[in-house]
């Protein structure tokens, strides 16, 4: 455990049980959201790779145009 995390736990332990549970719920929700994003990103890699290959093929075949600024 890092020193910062230990300090946070120490401070949280000084709070009421209700406040501790509220903070724990926020942390668990954040961890769950992070896992969902990570899983979503990992599952989209093949699709992104396919799109990148298609874009590169279009570029190499001259079927693209520069963006106008």
Beta strands, then each sheet from edge to edge (+ up, - down):
end
